[in-house]
Amino acid sequence: MDQIDNLQETFLSALDRAQTASYPFRHWLLEDVLPATACRAVSELPFDPPAVGDTLGKRETHNSTRTFFSPGNRDRFAVCDALARTLQSESTVSRLSRQCDVDLHGSYLRIEYCQDSGAFWLEPHTDIGAKLFTMLVYLSEGPGSEEWGTDIYTADGIHVGSAPYGFNRGLIFVPGADTWHGFERRPIEGVRKSLIVNYVKDEWRSRHELAFPLRPVS
């Protein structure tokens, strides 16, 4: 319980200090998203980076290689369970709903652990309508990783910059028709690690990706 309390306290503090931006769409930039020990524990989870070829600009190109904080992985790894319970909690969900002006009631928590390498890239896209909320938490350190932030675009496809990438930094946005983002082709020396946190609608078909498949957030 102490670990969950510390996670929640740190995360809510990060929300208090979040930098809000409105261009080219509303988003929030965070620092020190998780306690450093928890963030490092996530970054050191014993999953091998998937050996994938060209993504064709989409994560779903290699769906079978993706890793989620599923019930099985929550049972295996204490940090996965603690983080999932923190983000599932009523107080966390209520705070995110207020701060981001989004109704998350009845949605389901989805946490993906990403390890991108080689020729990984993502075409500019907006998240599908079943996603109500998106947060990325960056996990890598080392030379060159500061260039690995999520790319942000206008609705006309103009690249306006990248979210600051750094260990335990984050990006939040509420998916909409204008939330164009991606990851342009550039060198990845090592592994670009991150978490993608979503709250999704009940219509989400891939229930194995959900942290609590039978329990929506309240």
Backbone as CSV, one residue per row, in Angstrom:
resi,resn,N_x,N_y,N_z,CA_x,CA_y,CA_z,C_x,C_y,C_z
1,MET,0.833,-1.211,0.000,0.000,0.000,0.000,0.864,1.256,0.000
2,ASP,2.012,1.229,0.706,2.888,2.405,0.730,3.364,2.755,-0.666
3,GLN,3.686,1.721,-1.466,4.162,1.979,-2.816,3.078,2.668,-3.646
4,ILE,1.830,2.214,-3.499,0.736,2.826,-4.233,0.531,4.258,-3.766
5,ASP,0.572,4.483,-2.452,0.415,5.843,-1.924,1.494,6.764,-2.472
6,ASN,2.734,6.292,-2.509,3.829,7.117,-3.019,3.670,7.397,-4.503
7,LEU,3.240,6.409,-5.254,3.005,6.600,-6.675,1.934,7.657,-6.912
8,GLN,0.853,7.535,-6.179,-0.239,8.483,-6.380,0.167,9.896,-5.972
9,GLU,0.815,10.028,-4.836,1.255,11.344,-4.376,2.183,11.992,-5.388
10,THR,3.138,11.232,-5.908,4.086,11.775,-6.873,3.384,12.145,-8.171
11,PHE,2.490,11.284,-8.637,1.789,11.561,-9.890,0.897,12.790,-9.777
12,LEU,0.159,12.908,-8.697,-0.701,14.071,-8.519,0.127,15.346,-8.390
13,SER,1.289,15.252,-7.762,2.187,16.404,-7.677,2.670,16.801,-9.062
14,ALA,2.963,15.818,-9.909,3.377,16.124,-11.281,2.265,16.835,-12.036
15,LEU,1.029,16.431,-11.804,-0.096,17.115,-12.440,-0.209,18.557,-11.953
16,ASP,0.051,18.776,-10.663,0.018,20.140,-10.122,1.009,21.040,-10.846
17,ARG,2.162,20.484,-11.204,3.237,21.271,-11.800,3.258,21.219,-13.321
18,ALA,2.288,20.564,-13.911,2.298,20.359,-15.357,2.265,21.683,-16.111
19,GLN,3.024,21.726,-17.186,3.024,22.883,-18.080,1.946,22.675,-19.137
20,THR,1.007,23.613,-19.228,-0.094,23.502,-20.168,0.208,24.286,-21.434
21,ALA,-0.077,23.683,-22.568,0.112,24.349,-23.861,-1.164,24.180,-24.678
22,SER,-1.427,25.122,-25.557,-2.656,25.079,-26.355,-2.403,24.918,-27.851
23,TYR,-1.142,25.020,-28.281,-0.832,24.952,-29.710,0.054,23.748,-29.993
24,PRO,-0.217,23.001,-31.043,-1.332,23.143,-31.995,-2.613,22.488,-31.496
25,PHE,-2.532,21.859,-30.333,-3.706,21.350,-29.642,-3.383,21.356,-28.147
26,ARG,-4.396,21.268,-27.334,-4.198,21.333,-25.885,-3.440,20.095,-25.412
27,HIS,-2.364,20.343,-24.662,-1.601,19.231,-24.103,-0.879,19.694,-22.846
28,TRP,-0.388,18.728,-22.090,0.295,18.994,-20.837,1.647,18.292,-20.867
29,LEU,2.672,18.967,-20.369,4.015,18.407,-20.272,4.344,18.209,-18.802
30,LEU,4.843,17.040,-18.462,5.088,16.690,-17.067,6.549,16.332,-16.842
31,GLU,6.981,16.536,-15.607,8.289,16.096,-15.151,8.110,15.304,-13.861
32,ASP,9.038,14.383,-13.614,8.988,13.561,-12.397,7.599,12.956,-12.218
33,VAL,7.163,12.241,-13.236,5.811,11.697,-13.261,5.603,10.649,-12.174
34,LEU,6.631,9.820,-11.961,6.572,8.736,-10.987,7.730,8.865,-10.012
35,PRO,7.655,8.218,-8.855,8.852,8.149,-8.024,9.991,7.552,-8.847
36,ALA,11.188,8.082,-8.692,12.309,7.654,-9.528,12.540,6.145,-9.440
37,THR,12.385,5.568,-8.238,12.611,4.128,-8.095,11.574,3.332,-8.878
38,ALA,10.333,3.796,-8.886,9.281,3.102,-9.637,9.508,3.253,-11.132
39,CYS,9.889,4.449,-11.565,10.150,4.676,-12.981,11.287,3.780,-13.463
40,ARG,12.326,3.667,-12.648,13.460,2.821,-13.037,13.053,1.348,-13.039
41,ALA,12.207,0.952,-12.095,11.739,-0.433,-12.064,10.950,-0.766,-13.332
42,VAL,10.152,0.178,-13.799,9.421,-0.040,-15.047,10.401,-0.155,-16.211
43,SER,11.368,0.745,-16.265,12.325,0.739,-17.380,13.174,-0.519,-17.411
44,GLU,13.270,-1.208,-16.270,14.102,-2.416,-16.187,13.272,-3.703,-16.200
45,LEU,12.003,-3.604,-16.571,11.198,-4.811,-16.679,11.856,-5.790,-17.656
46,PRO,11.865,-7.083,-17.330,12.646,-8.052,-18.109,11.941,-8.538,-19.375
47,PHE,11.533,-7.593,-20.204,10.975,-7.926,-21.509,12.007,-7.566,-22.571
48,ASP,12.315,-8.495,-23.443,13.257,-8.205,-24.516,12.607,-7.284,-25.544
49,PRO,13.365,-6.314,-26.069,12.815,-5.479,-27.138,12.398,-6.356,-28.313
50,PRO,11.225,-6.132,-28.860,10.781,-6.977,-29.981,11.648,-6.771,-31.208
51,ALA,11.916,-7.845,-31.898,12.667,-7.770,-33.149,11.655,-7.606,-34.284
52,VAL,11.446,-6.372,-34.696,10.454,-6.091,-35.731,11.129,-5.388,-36.899
53,GLY,10.530,-5.541,-38.053,11.008,-4.832,-39.231,10.342,-3.477,-39.326
54,ASP,10.025,-3.077,-40.523,9.377,-1.791,-40.749,8.001,-1.788,-40.087
55,THR,7.722,-0.772,-39.315,6.408,-0.655,-38.684,5.343,-0.189,-39.652
56,LEU,5.751,0.262,-40.838,4.834,0.869,-41.802,4.139,2.081,-41.198
57,GLY,4.784,2.659,-40.171,4.250,3.863,-39.558,3.143,3.627,-38.559
58,LYS,2.927,2.361,-38.134,1.831,2.059,-37.211,2.300,1.042,-36.177
59,ARG,1.925,1.226,-34.935,2.257,0.236,-33.905,1.534,-1.086,-34.166
60,GLU,0.317,-1.024,-34.650,-0.458,-2.247,-34.813,0.079,-3.158,-35.912
61,THR,1.073,-2.690,-36.677,1.683,-3.558,-37.683,2.246,-4.821,-37.046
62,HIS,2.738,-4.698,-35.812,3.333,-5.848,-35.115,2.626,-6.057,-33.778
63,ASN,1.309,-6.212,-33.816,0.519,-6.333,-32.593,0.978,-7.486,-31.698
64,SER,1.422,-8.576,-32.289,1.754,-9.761,-31.495,2.984,-9.559,-30.621
65,THR,3.763,-8.505,-30.870,4.987,-8.276,-30.098,4.786,-7.258,-28.983
66,ARG,3.584,-6.733,-28.816,3.361,-5.633,-27.883,3.166,-6.150,-26.455
67,THR,3.531,-5.308,-25.477,3.489,-5.690,-24.064,2.569,-4.748,-23.302
68,PHE,1.674,-5.313,-22.514,0.714,-4.523,-21.754,0.747,-4.904,-20.271
69,PHE,0.288,-3.978,-19.445,0.138,-4.260,-18.017,-1.176,-5.019,-17.837
70,SER,-1.205,-6.221,-18.355,-2.366,-7.100,-18.283,-2.458,-7.708,-16.885
71,PRO,-3.566,-8.377,-16.565,-3.631,-9.050,-15.264,-2.464,-10.002,-15.030
72,GLY,-2.033,-10.713,-16.083,-0.908,-11.630,-15.921,0.380,-10.915,-15.565
73,ASN,0.679,-9.810,-16.238,1.902,-9.060,-15.931,1.784,-8.302,-14.622
74,ARG,0.576,-7.934,-14.238,0.401,-7.321,-12.917,0.685,-8.335,-11.826
75,ASP,0.327,-9.596,-12.059,0.630,-10.646,-11.083,2.131,-10.908,-11.014
76,ARG,2.824,-10.795,-12.130,4.258,-11.124,-12.188,5.132,-10.030,-11.598
77,PHE,4.737,-8.766,-11.788,5.621,-7.659,-11.443,4.889,-6.658,-10.550
78,ALA,5.427,-6.456,-9.350,4.771,-5.592,-8.364,4.613,-4.170,-8.868
79,VAL,5.598,-3.647,-9.607,5.507,-2.269,-10.060,4.390,-2.109,-11.083
80,CYS,4.153,-3.125,-11.897,3.044,-3.056,-12.853,1.711,-2.987,-12.119
81,ASP,1.573,-3.803,-11.090,0.327,-3.815,-10.329,0.135,-2.500,-9.574
82,ALA,1.206,-1.996,-8.966,1.095,-0.762,-8.188,0.727,0.415,-9.086
83,LEU,1.359,0.517,-10.244,1.050,1.628,-11.139,-0.365,1.507,-11.693
84,ALA,-0.769,0.292,-12.053,-2.119,0.104,-12.558,-3.161,0.474,-11.499
85,ARG,-2.936,0.070,-10.264,-3.884,0.402,-9.203,-3.922,1.908,-8.939
86,THR,-2.781,2.559,-9.057,-2.751,4.015,-8.892,-3.592,4.700,-9.953
87,LEU,-3.438,4.285,-11.195,-4.158,4.927,-12.295,-5.617,4.479,-12.378
88,GLN,-5.948,3.387,-11.713,-7.332,2.904,-11.655,-8.115,3.568,-10.525
89,SER,-7.410,4.134,-9.557,-8.066,4.618,-8.346,-9.018,5.771,-8.646
90,GLU,-10.074,5.842,-7.857,-11.107,6.859,-8.069,-10.545,8.275,-7.945
91,SER,-9.642,8.497,-6.986,-9.099,9.838,-6.792,-8.231,10.269,-7.966
92,THR,-7.433,9.341,-8.518,-6.612,9.676,-9.683,-7.486,9.971,-10.889
93,VAL,-8.467,9.115,-11.134,-9.339,9.293,-12.294,-10.131,10.593,-12.183
94,SER,-10.620,10.897,-10.981,-11.368,12.147,-10.790,-10.480,13.359,-11.060
95,ARG,-9.250,13.291,-10.604,-8.335,14.408,-10.819,-8.035,14.602,-12.303
96,LEU,-7.765,13.525,-13.013,-7.504,13.623,-14.450,-8.727,14.146,-15.193
97,SER,-9.892,13.694,-14.791,-11.125,14.157,-15.437,-11.297,15.658,-15.284
98,ARG,-11.033,16.162,-14.078,-11.173,17.601,-13.844,-10.102,18.391,-14.582
99,GLN,-8.851,17.965,-14.465,-7.759,18.742,-15.030,-7.809,18.765,-16.559
100,CYS,-8.208,17.659,-17.152,-8.209,17.561,-18.612,-9.598,17.760,-19.219
101,ASP,-10.583,18.008,-18.368,-11.952,18.255,-18.822,-12.439,17.129,-19.732
102,VAL,-12.362,15.906,-19.213,-12.797,14.744,-19.973,-13.518,13.788,-19.027
103,ASP,-14.604,13.206,-19.497,-15.374,12.273,-18.680,-14.813,10.870,-18.858
104,LEU,-14.162,10.357,-17.827,-13.558,9.035,-17.883,-14.413,7.965,-17.207
105,HIS,-15.548,8.350,-16.668,-16.401,7.406,-15.943,-16.779,6.235,-16.847
106,GLY,-16.579,5.027,-16.340,-16.960,3.837,-17.082,-15.950,3.384,-18.121
107,SER,-14.814,4.064,-18.189,-13.787,3.666,-19.153,-12.883,2.593,-18.538
108,TYR,-11.970,2.084,-19.357,-11.077,1.008,-18.924,-9.628,1.441,-19.111
109,LEU,-8.790,1.043,-18.162,-7.386,1.428,-18.158,-6.564,0.495,-19.048
110,ARG,-5.734,1.089,-19.884,-4.847,0.344,-20.787,-3.452,0.946,-20.660
111,ILE,-2.462,0.135,-20.314,-1.077,0.598,-20.170,-0.196,-0.281,-21.046
112,GLU,0.516,0.342,-21.975,1.423,-0.380,-22.852,2.869,-0.012,-22.537
113,TYR,3.716,-1.028,-22.495,5.152,-0.837,-22.300,5.822,-0.970,-23.664
114,CYS,6.391,0.130,-24.158,6.943,0.181,-25.506,8.467,0.183,-25.472
115,GLN,9.059,-0.574,-26.366,10.506,-0.588,-26.547,10.778,-0.475,-28.052
116,ASP,11.084,0.727,-28.486,11.250,1.007,-29.907,12.735,1.063,-30.255
117,SER,13.076,0.517,-31.392,14.478,0.490,-31.788,14.577,0.456,-33.303
118,GLY,15.818,0.501,-33.778,16.068,0.349,-35.203,15.394,1.408,-36.041
119,ALA,14.577,0.961,-36.994,13.937,1.861,-37.949,12.519,2.235,-37.538
120,PHE,12.236,2.154,-36.246,10.886,2.486,-35.778,10.487,3.895,-36.187
121,TRP,9.242,4.041,-36.624,8.668,5.362,-36.894,7.152,5.245,-36.842
122,LEU,6.505,6.372,-36.635,5.047,6.439,-36.633,4.611,7.586,-37.532
123,GLU,3.700,7.314,-38.423,3.176,8.371,-39.272,2.309,9.320,-38.437
124,PRO,2.165,10.579,-38.852,1.251,11.478,-38.143,-0.153,10.882,-38.115
125,HIS,-0.756,10.901,-36.942,-2.082,10.303,-36.795,-2.784,10.927,-35.599
126,THR,-4.079,10.723,-35.524,-4.841,11.027,-34.315,-5.287,9.698,-33.721
127,ASP,-5.431,9.652,-32.401,-5.842,8.405,-31.767,-7.292,8.083,-32.118
128,ILE,-7.587,6.791,-32.183,-8.929,6.369,-32.562,-9.946,6.814,-31.521
129,GLY,-11.180,6.879,-31.939,-12.236,7.442,-31.102,-12.514,6.695,-29.823
130,ALA,-12.101,5.438,-29.742,-12.335,4.663,-28.519,-11.396,5.070,-27.395
131,LYS,-10.372,5.868,-27.703,-9.449,6.347,-26.676,-9.931,7.701,-26.165
132,LEU,-10.139,7.789,-24.850,-10.623,9.016,-24.230,-9.504,9.883,-23.680
133,PHE,-8.345,9.290,-23.448,-7.241,9.972,-22.774,-5.956,9.265,-23.176
134,THR,-4.899,10.058,-23.382,-3.588,9.487,-23.710,-2.507,10.173,-22.889
135,MET,-1.645,9.388,-22.281,-0.457,9.898,-21.596,0.737,9.042,-21.984
136,LEU,1.839,9.696,-22.300,3.093,9.005,-22.542,4.057,9.351,-21.425
137,VAL,4.731,8.338,-20.904,5.777,8.538,-19.905,7.069,7.973,-20.490
138,TYR,8.085,8.810,-20.593,9.344,8.425,-21.227,10.287,7.807,-20.188
139,LEU,11.004,6.764,-20.602,11.747,5.942,-19.640,13.235,5.812,-19.923
140,SER,13.703,6.217,-21.077,15.097,5.971,-21.444,16.020,7.089,-21.002
141,GLU,17.283,6.721,-20.858,18.358,7.662,-20.586,19.479,7.389,-21.586
142,GLY,20.498,8.207,-21.555,21.649,7.942,-22.402,21.772,8.918,-23.550
143,PRO,22.940,8.959,-24.162,23.213,9.901,-25.245,22.232,9.740,-26.403
144,GLY,21.718,10.864,-26.861,20.811,10.865,-27.994,19.356,10.704,-27.644
145,SER,19.048,10.216,-26.447,17.644,9.966,-26.114,16.833,11.247,-26.002
146,GLU,17.509,12.369,-25.777,16.779,13.635,-25.680,16.098,14.009,-26.996
147,GLU,16.452,13.327,-28.074,15.854,13.603,-29.390,14.667,12.690,-29.694
148,TRP,14.228,11.900,-28.731,13.238,10.856,-29.005,11.814,11.242,-28.605
149,GLY,11.531,12.506,-28.425,10.192,12.913,-28.013,9.150,12.739,-29.107
150,THR,7.898,12.624,-28.691,6.782,12.498,-29.627,6.675,13.750,-30.485
151,ASP,6.563,13.565,-31.794,6.428,14.695,-32.708,4.989,15.178,-32.742
152,ILE,4.828,16.502,-32.839,3.515,17.131,-32.801,3.312,17.929,-34.082
153,TYR,2.085,17.860,-34.629,1.777,18.473,-35.913,0.488,19.292,-35.832
154,THR,0.367,20.230,-36.775,-0.899,20.911,-36.961,-1.824,20.011,-37.775
155,ALA,-3.079,20.389,-37.855,-4.038,19.623,-38.649,-3.676,19.628,-40.125
156,ASP,-2.854,20.590,-40.549,-2.402,20.662,-41.939,-1.137,19.851,-42.182
157,GLY,-0.655,19.146,-41.168,0.508,18.302,-41.331,1.832,18.999,-41.133
158,ILE,1.817,20.206,-40.581,3.052,20.941,-40.341,3.657,20.489,-39.009
159,HIS,4.912,20.083,-39.049,5.607,19.646,-37.841,6.002,20.879,-37.029
160,VAL,5.520,20.947,-35.790,5.775,22.137,-34.976,6.767,21.880,-33.851
161,GLY,7.183,20.650,-33.651,8.151,20.362,-32.600,7.926,18.989,-32.004
162,SER,8.654,18.712,-30.936,8.568,17.425,-30.258,8.406,17.651,-28.759
163,ALA,7.698,16.763,-28.122,7.612,16.804,-26.663,8.998,16.545,-26.087
164,PRO,9.370,17.225,-25.012,10.688,16.991,-24.408,10.803,15.555,-23.909
165,TYR,11.783,14.835,-24.432,11.996,13.456,-23.992,13.083,13.445,-22.918
166,GLY,12.822,12.737,-21.857,13.789,12.574,-20.785,13.245,11.581,-19.789
167,PHE,14.118,10.968,-19.039,13.705,9.972,-18.056,12.670,10.558,-17.108
168,ASN,11.488,9.920,-17.046,10.420,10.285,-16.124,9.714,11.586,-16.513
169,ARG,9.808,11.970,-17.781,9.023,13.096,-18.283,7.810,12.543,-19.015
170,GLY,6.811,13.395,-19.243,5.594,12.881,-19.849,4.838,13.893,-20.676
171,LEU,3.881,13.385,-21.416,3.000,14.168,-22.286,1.591,13.634,-22.133
172,ILE,0.630,14.533,-21.951,-0.787,14.185,-21.866,-1.553,14.963,-22.920
173,PHE,-2.526,14.305,-23.548,-3.496,15.022,-24.369,-4.804,14.234,-24.398
174,VAL,-5.866,14.931,-24.724,-7.179,14.304,-24.866,-7.419,14.105,-26.358
175,PRO,-7.470,12.859,-26.822,-7.582,12.610,-28.258,-8.770,13.328,-28.889
176,GLY,-8.502,13.901,-30.046,-9.529,14.603,-30.795,-9.122,14.712,-32.251
177,ALA,-9.927,15.390,-33.044,-9.674,15.499,-34.476,-8.419,16.299,-34.792
178,ASP,-7.927,17.086,-33.815,-6.769,17.949,-34.079,-5.483,17.458,-33.420
179,THR,-5.520,16.332,-32.715,-4.346,15.905,-31.922,-3.397,15.043,-32.763
180,TRP,-2.812,15.659,-33.776,-1.918,14.944,-34.684,-0.537,14.783,-34.059
181,HIS,-0.067,13.550,-34.030,1.230,13.257,-33.431,1.823,12.022,-34.117
182,GLY,3.110,11.802,-33.903,3.778,10.657,-34.514,5.222,10.590,-34.052
183,PHE,6.038,9.915,-34.837,7.470,9.834,-34.541,8.200,9.725,-35.868
184,GLU,8.873,10.798,-36.247,9.550,10.839,-37.538,10.791,9.950,-37.536
185,ARG,11.147,9.484,-38.709,12.332,8.637,-38.846,13.565,9.393,-38.366
186,ARG,14.300,8.794,-37.452,15.569,9.328,-36.991,16.321,8.231,-36.258
187,PRO,17.602,8.398,-36.066,18.380,7.308,-35.467,17.934,7.002,-34.034
188,ILE,17.829,5.725,-33.732,17.604,5.260,-32.372,18.770,4.346,-32.023
189,GLU,19.718,4.885,-31.290,20.863,4.087,-30.840,20.526,3.555,-29.453
190,GLY,20.173,2.292,-29.398,19.706,1.717,-28.146,18.223,1.423,-28.246
191,VAL,17.494,1.632,-27.150,16.070,1.335,-27.102,15.318,2.548,-26.551
192,ARG,14.328,2.973,-27.283,13.464,4.074,-26.856,12.303,3.468,-26.063
193,LYS,12.359,3.636,-24.734,11.349,3.040,-23.866,10.327,4.087,-23.435
194,SER,9.083,3.656,-23.338,8.026,4.565,-22.880,6.824,3.755,-22.430
195,LEU,5.973,4.407,-21.673,4.649,3.881,-21.357,3.621,4.691,-22.128
196,ILE,2.617,4.010,-22.642,1.448,4.686,-23.198,0.260,4.308,-22.332
197,VAL,-0.341,5.302,-21.704,-1.486,5.092,-20.830,-2.730,5.640,-21.525
198,ASN,-3.733,4.791,-21.647,-5.019,5.227,-22.201,-6.150,4.830,-21.267
199,TYR,-7.200,5.642,-21.277,-8.498,5.203,-20.782,-9.371,5.059,-22.021
200,VAL,-9.970,3.864,-22.183,-10.682,3.556,-23.424,-12.142,3.216,-23.128
201,LYS,-12.952,3.343,-24.161,-14.375,3.058,-24.025,-14.619,1.558,-23.894
202,ASP,-15.796,1.215,-23.425,-16.171,-0.181,-23.217,-16.157,-0.974,-24.528
203,GLU,-16.254,-0.282,-25.648,-16.271,-0.966,-26.949,-14.910,-1.552,-27.329
204,TRP,-13.862,-1.277,-26.548,-12.520,-1.763,-26.867,-12.532,-3.288,-26.955
205,ARG,-12.134,-3.814,-28.107,-12.261,-5.246,-28.352,-11.112,-6.072,-27.772
206,SER,-9.920,-5.522,-27.757,-8.747,-6.288,-27.311,-8.664,-6.260,-25.794
207,ARG,-9.514,-7.042,-25.149,-9.634,-6.980,-23.691,-8.360,-7.439,-22.993
208,HIS,-7.540,-8.243,-23.669,-6.294,-8.720,-23.064,-5.304,-7.581,-22.844
209,GLU,-5.529,-6.427,-23.478,-4.649,-5.280,-23.308,-4.983,-4.469,-22.056
210,LEU,-6.116,-4.716,-21.449,-6.599,-3.895,-20.340,-6.036,-4.371,-19.006
211,ALA,-5.778,-3.401,-18.129,-5.244,-3.739,-16.808,-6.291,-4.433,-15.945
212,PHE,-7.536,-4.000,-16.074,-8.656,-4.570,-15.309,-9.795,-4.833,-16.300
213,PRO,-9.741,-5.908,-17.055,-10.689,-6.120,-18.138,-12.159,-6.164,-17.716
214,LEU,-12.400,-6.527,-16.468,-13.776,-6.667,-15.997,-14.217,-5.518,-15.100
215,ARG,-13.330,-4.528,-14.925,-13.645,-3.474,-13.957,-13.389,-2.085,-14.557
216,PRO,-14.426,-1.368,-14.927,-14.220,0.004,-15.395,-13.831,0.917,-14.249
217,VAL,-13.258,2.065,-14.584,-12.912,3.033,-13.542,-14.199,3.691,-13.058
218,SER,-14.168,4.172,-11.819,-15.343,4.820,-11.250,-15.116,6.302,-11.125
